[in-house]
Amino acid sequence: MSRSVLIAIVLAVAAAFAAATVLIVKSGNGGKPALTEEQRSAREKFFGSNKELPPIKDGQEMRPRW
């Protein structure tokens, strides 16, 4: 077996593994349903909403320790 044939076989195997990996990863994401309204409200209650925080007044200046 010559070197070029061996390299071609290795590249074909690597391409097959890459294609199989892409197919497995793409098929895993399809079964995940979106959040229900109840789950979304529970998440917002626990983590807080997207409201902007009030500005910090008279805060301590953050400086590096070096």
Secondary structure as UniProt FT lines:
FT   HELIX           3..28
FT   TURN            30..31
FT   HELIX           37..47
//
